[in-house]
Amino acid sequence: MIQIENSHLYNQHEMLYAAIAPLNMLAGASAAFHRHPFSPLAYTGFGRSVAAAAEVIERVTHRYGKPAFGLTHTKVKGKDVKVIEEVVSDEPFCRLLHFRKNITEKQPKLLLVAPMSGHHATLLRGTVEALLPFLDVYITDWKDAREVPMTHGKFHLEDYIQYTINYTRALGPQLHLMAVCQPSVPVLIASSIMNQNKDPMTPASMTLIGGPIDTRVNPTKVNQAATQKPLSWFENNVITRVPFNYPGFMRRVYPGFLQLTGFMTLNLDRHITAHKDLYKHLVQGDGDSASAHRKFYDEYLSVADLPAEFYIECIDQVFQRHLLPKGEFVFKGQKVKPEAITKTALLTLEGELDDISGVGQTEAAQKICKSLPASMRRQYIQKGVGHYGIFNGRKFRENVVPIIVDFIGKQNKPV
């Protein structure tokens, strides 16, 4: 295949941000001036309107860095417990984090495998926070590809799977895996390989949440976008190289800003309305609603680049050729056989209104893991939630978390 890289794409993006930087600074200064308690305009309707408009402009032109998890405390059986975030392992493309709690009680150990799909692992902050009272939580904190020097080589889908296997072995035995969205596929593959090879550190269970196990089932707009064009189109139009001002200079990537643009375009009216509402909340002095907006978009607008080879292989093998559900996926020369899974229990969770991974796509794992008895499997659909609601928010905390904790508890046998 002839490859024609869109090599100027990232440079154009950087130039755009440089060009609007003065506007961003002016908007921030204007918002601060019109809100300052010593400014008489701060107490007028005009001043509040200008400050609100300036903040909206400042936020839409702002460059959002990687947020922190910031989880310092939780409650275990009603008692306040301190949480310490530790780096267990630091490798070229990923850090393994542990949210250690100062308790004597032994809780089931969970490895939360975060997506490498444009957002940072902190997108799962609410997921971690909701699980901390019940489980000993670890998470894969994938690094922004633009921050990884070329000396560390490429990162393929097979590498993602191998990282998952390595972490599972390091944290086992009796480890429970959880995958949110995209990593459902590599987590299922890793579990299959470990079961096939009778690995003594084979995970006790895996929970797959809103994942694209078989996107031929109830395909969404996201799935259709991945199949309507040949691989060469993705190579030529969305792959670029990291510019010189980052450690990953010259690394081929699928930029996070393109992924974000794609997701926002799918629900553009919703995002425009959200920013209009922010303006109204600021003018009306509704601090709680404005704060909720800032909290969500500070996270949502913070993006990371994906290694190009990983992204292209996911498009090809997961969304276009459907190798896993068709029984054709090969990992390092070994055919992956989900039907060989007998030691790893399976919980699949879906959102009724999910417009990214349609209902039935995650449940497809239940059909291909056909050797598991009924006592080691469960499927659940949460009513009234979309993609993010199945792993975050009130219904997740109140309805989904109890199901996860109960399922893991039933599979958590003494070592």
Rosetta blueprint (number, residue, H / E / L):
1 M L
2 I L
3 Q L
4 I L
5 E L
6 N L
7 S L
8 H L
9 L H
10 Y H
11 N H
12 Q H
13 H H
14 E H
15 M H
16 L H
17 Y H
18 A H
19 A H
20 I H
21 A H
22 P H
23 L H
24 N H
25 M H
26 L H
27 A H
28 G H
29 A H
30 S H
31 A H
32 A H
33 F H
34 H H
35 R H
36 H L
37 P L
38 F L
39 S L
40 P H
41 L H
42 A H
43 Y H
44 T L
45 G H
46 F H
47 G H
48 R H
49 S H
50 V H
51 A H
52 A H
53 A H
54 A H
55 E H
56 V H
57 I H
58 E H
59 R H
60 V H
61 T L
62 H L
63 R L
64 Y L
65 G L
66 K L
67 P L
68 A L
69 F L
70 G L
71 L L
72 T L
73 H E
74 T E
75 K E
76 V E
77 K L
78 G L
79 K E
80 D E
81 V E
82 K E
83 V E
84 I E
85 E E
86 E E
87 V E
88 V E
89 S E
90 D E
91 E E
92 P L
93 F L
94 C E
95 R E
96 L E
97 L E
98 H E
99 F E
100 R E
101 K E
102 N L
103 I L
104 T L
105 E L
106 K L
107 Q L
108 P L
109 K E
110 L E
111 L E
112 L E
113 V E
114 A L
115 P L
116 M L
117 S L
118 G L
119 H E
120 H L
121 A H
122 T H
123 L H
124 L H
125 R H
126 G H
127 T H
128 V H
129 E H
130 A H
131 L H
132 L L
133 P L
134 F L
135 L L
136 D E
137 V E
138 Y E
139 I E
140 T E
141 D E
142 W E
143 K L
144 D L
145 A H
146 R H
147 E H
148 V L
149 P L
150 M H
151 T H
152 H H
153 G L
154 K L
155 F L
156 H L
157 L H
158 E H
159 D H
160 Y H
161 I H
162 Q H
163 Y H
164 T H
165 I H
166 N H
167 Y H
168 T H
169 R H
170 A H
171 L H
172 G L
173 P L
174 Q L
175 L E
176 H E
177 L E
178 M E
179 A E
180 V E
181 C L
182 Q L
183 P L
184 S H
185 V H
186 P H
187 V H
188 L H
189 I H
190 A H
191 S H
192 S H
193 I H
194 M H
195 N H
196 Q H
197 N L
198 K L
199 D L
200 P L
201 M L
202 T L
203 P L
204 A L
205 S E
206 M E
207 T E
208 L E
209 I E
210 G L
211 G L
212 P L
213 I L
214 D L
215 T L
216 R L
217 V L
218 N L
219 P L
220 T L
221 K H
222 V H
223 N H
224 Q H
225 A H
226 A H
227 T H
228 Q L
229 K L
230 P L
231 L H
232 S H
233 W H
234 F H
235 E H
236 N H
237 N H
238 V L
239 I L
240 T E
241 R E
242 V L
243 P L
244 F L
245 N L
246 Y L
247 P L
248 G L
249 F L
250 M L
251 R L
252 R E
253 V E
254 Y E
255 P L
256 G H
257 F H
258 L H
259 Q H
260 L H
261 T H
262 G H
263 F H
264 M H
265 T H
266 L H
267 N L
268 L H
269 D H
270 R H
271 H H
272 I H
273 T H
274 A H
275 H H
276 K H
277 D H
278 L H
279 Y H
280 K H
281 H H
282 L H
283 V H
284 Q H
285 G L
286 D L
287 G H
288 D H
289 S H
290 A H
291 S H
292 A H
293 H H
294 R H
295 K H
296 F H
297 Y H
298 D H
299 E H
300 Y H
301 L L
302 S L
303 V E
304 A L
305 D L
306 L E
307 P E
308 A H
309 E H
310 F H
311 Y H
312 I H
313 E H
314 C H
315 I H
316 D H
317 Q H
318 V H
319 F H
320 Q H
321 R L
322 H L
323 L L
324 L L
325 P L
326 K L
327 G L
328 E L
329 F L
330 V E
331 F E
332 K L
333 G L
334 Q E
335 K E
336 V L
337 K L
338 P H
339 E H
340 A H
341 I L
342 T L
343 K L
344 T L
345 A E
346 L E
347 L E
348 T E
349 L E
350 E E
351 G E
352 E L
353 L L
354 D L
355 D L
356 I L
357 S L
358 G L
359 V L
360 G L
361 Q L
362 T L
363 E L
364 A H
365 A H
366 Q H
367 K H
368 I H
369 C L
370 K L
371 S L
372 L L
373 P L
374 A H
375 S H
376 M H
377 R E
378 R E
379 Q E
380 Y E
381 I E
382 Q E
383 K L
384 G L
385 V L
386 G L
387 H L
388 Y H
389 G H
390 I H
391 F L
392 N L
393 G L
394 R H
395 K H
396 F H
397 R H
398 E H
399 N H
400 V H
401 V H
402 P H
403 I H
404 I H
405 V H
406 D H
407 F H
408 I H
409 G H
410 K H
411 Q H
412 N L
413 K L
414 P L
415 V L
